[in-house]
Amino acid sequence: MPTVLRIQGYLFYFYANEGSESPHIHVDKAGATAKFWLSPIRRVRSHGFSPAQQRTIENIIQKHQAALIAKWHEKFPRS
């Protein structure tokens, strides 16, 4: 589970076996969890995050989108 970003108590990470999917990021904080596509940024699922927290996560992803996508391609290079 490579962690790629920690900010405002949120942990952003990939699972090691998900390279066959489109670029996305998992987010955890205080027992809540979510999954977001990276391009375009879109929530796939969220459990335990309030709407305000989901907006905060989306804003963080937007701010760091290029770096998150670059990390995705480092972890899951295309053949």
Secondary structure, DSSP 8 states (H G I E B T S, - for coil): --EEEEETTEEEE--TT-TTS-SEEEEEETTEEEEEEETTEEEEEEES--HHHHHHHHHHHHHHHHHHHHHHHHHS---
